[in-house]
């Protein structure tokens, strides 16, 4: 009974959590989490490398100490100071032990550093792959959401009566336009257009006759002006001939 009760509780909360989960938001959070792990990983690798460098320096110090102590032991023996040589010999033995211990630690640190680098490479490769998959899934989700919106719009056209209303309104507008055109044609038919055309032609003929009349009057005026101008000229010529005759007679 207790197991069944626990299973029922799990099913209730599991369903609640499942309904609250948004795959799109979770994928975006996963991408952020993977990117956030890189600085921590770099820090761990830096710590391993720092330990490796410290062990290398310590190993060099131990090696130098061994060389110095060996030289001191030899110098003490040559000086017949065995007591001093014994003290240096004990220090030399301790330095050799430290050297071997540091050498083992350095070998372990080298393997740890190489392993950390390999882990980082594998992690970066896997991270890039998962991020690429997540981005493709997110783009596919966006396309599906857009397609769903289009599908909903098309369904609303049919279900909501948009198609019927659309066609009905277009039919009404076409009928209204046809009625207005028919009214215009009827209005034009009710007007005596032939009489209007005859009157317009008569106006044109009258205007033309007026222009012809103006032309005739302008022609007559120009003829009288020419006659008046010729008369004074003849009088001047006759006066000149008379004066010449009088001069010749004298």
SVG drawing of the C-alpha trace seen along z (x, -y; Angstrom):
<svg xmlns="http://www.w3.org/2000/svg" viewBox="-36 -134 128 136">
<polyline fill="none" stroke="black" stroke-width="0.4" points="0.0,0.0 2.8,-2.4 4.5,-1.7 1.2,-2.3 0.8,-5.5 4.3,-6.7 3.7,-5.8 0.5,-7.8 2.2,-10.8 5.0,-10.6 2.5,-10.3 0.6,-13.4 3.7,-15.6 5.4,-14.1 2.4,-15.1 2.4,-18.6 6.1,-19.1 5.7,-17.7 2.9,-20.1 5.0,-23.0 8.0,-22.1 8.5,-24.1 11.0,-22.2 12.0,-25.5 12.9,-27.2 14.6,-24.1 16.8,-23.8 17.8,-27.5 18.6,-27.0 20.7,-23.9 22.7,-26.0 23.3,-28.6 24.3,-26.0 26.8,-24.4 28.4,-27.7 28.6,-28.5 30.5,-25.3 33.4,-26.4 34.9,-29.0 34.7,-26.6 36.5,-23.9 39.2,-26.4 39.7,-27.3 40.1,-23.6 42.6,-23.0 44.5,-26.1 44.7,-24.7 46.0,-21.4 48.6,-23.1 49.7,-25.4 50.3,-22.3 52.3,-20.7 54.5,-23.8 55.1,-24.0 56.1,-20.3 58.5,-21.0 60.1,-23.8 60.3,-21.8 61.9,-18.9 64.6,-21.3 65.2,-22.5 65.6,-19.0 67.9,-18.1 70.1,-21.1 70.0,-20.3 71.2,-16.7 74.1,-18.1 75.1,-20.6 74.9,-18.0 76.9,-15.5 79.6,-18.0 79.7,-18.9 79.9,-15.2 82.8,-14.7 84.5,-17.9 84.1,-16.8 85.6,-13.4 88.5,-14.9 89.1,-17.2 89.0,-14.1 85.9,-15.4 83.8,-12.3 81.5,-13.8 80.5,-16.6 80.3,-14.2 77.8,-12.1 75.6,-15.0 75.6,-16.0 75.0,-12.3 71.8,-12.2 70.6,-15.4 71.5,-14.0 69.5,-10.8 66.5,-12.9 66.9,-15.1 66.9,-12.0 63.7,-10.7 62.1,-14.1 63.3,-14.1 61.7,-10.7 58.5,-11.6 58.3,-14.9 59.1,-13.1 56.2,-10.7 53.8,-13.6 55.0,-15.4 54.3,-12.3 50.8,-12.1 50.3,-15.8 51.4,-15.4 48.8,-12.6 46.1,-14.7 46.8,-17.7 46.8,-15.7 43.5,-14.0 42.0,-17.4 42.9,-18.7 41.4,-15.7 38.2,-16.0 37.9,-19.7 38.3,-18.8 35.7,-16.1 33.4,-18.4 33.8,-21.3 33.1,-18.9 30.0,-17.5 28.9,-21.0 29.1,-22.3 27.2,-19.3 24.4,-19.6 24.2,-23.4 23.9,-22.9 21.2,-20.3 19.4,-22.6 19.5,-25.5 18.2,-23.3 15.4,-22.1 14.5,-25.7 14.4,-26.8 12.2,-23.8 10.0,-24.8 9.7,-28.4 8.8,-27.1 6.2,-24.8 4.7,-27.6 4.5,-29.8 2.9,-26.9 0.4,-26.4 -0.5,-30.1 -1.1,-29.9 -3.2,-26.8 -5.3,-28.5 -5.8,-31.4 -7.0,-29.2 -9.3,-27.3 -10.7,-30.6 -11.5,-31.5 -13.6,-28.4 -14.9,-27.9 -15.5,-31.5 -17.4,-32.3 -14.8,-34.6 -15.0,-33.2 -18.8,-33.6 -18.6,-37.1 -15.8,-38.0 -17.7,-36.7 -20.9,-38.4 -19.3,-41.8 -17.6,-41.6 -20.9,-40.7 -22.6,-43.7 -19.9,-46.1 -20.2,-44.8 -24.0,-45.1 -23.7,-48.7 -21.2,-49.6 -23.5,-48.1 -26.5,-50.0 -24.6,-53.3 -23.4,-52.7 -27.0,-51.9 -28.3,-55.1 -25.7,-57.1 -26.7,-55.5 -30.4,-56.1 -29.6,-59.8 -27.7,-60.2 -30.5,-58.6 -33.1,-61.0 -31.1,-64.0 -31.6,-65.1 -28.1,-64.7 -28.8,-65.2 -30.3,-68.7 -27.3,-69.6 -25.0,-68.5 -27.0,-70.5 -26.8,-73.6 -23.1,-73.1 -22.6,-72.8 -24.7,-75.9 -22.5,-77.8 -19.5,-76.7 -21.1,-77.8 -22.0,-81.2 -18.5,-81.7 -17.1,-80.9 -19.3,-83.4 -18.3,-86.0 -14.7,-85.4 -15.3,-85.6 -17.2,-88.9 -14.2,-90.2 -11.9,-89.2 -14.1,-91.0 -14.2,-94.2 -10.5,-94.1 -9.9,-93.7 -12.1,-96.7 -10.4,-98.9 -7.0,-98.0 -8.2,-98.9 -9.5,-102.4 -6.3,-103.2 -4.2,-102.4 -6.3,-104.7 -5.9,-107.7 -2.2,-107.2 -1.8,-107.3 -3.8,-110.6 -1.3,-112.9 1.5,-111.2 0.0,-112.2 -0.6,-115.8 3.1,-116.0 4.2,-114.7 1.9,-117.2 3.3,-120.2 6.8,-119.1 6.0,-119.0 4.3,-122.5 7.3,-124.0 9.7,-122.6 7.6,-124.0 7.6,-127.5 11.4,-127.4 11.8,-126.4 9.5,-129.2 11.4,-131.8"/>
</svg>
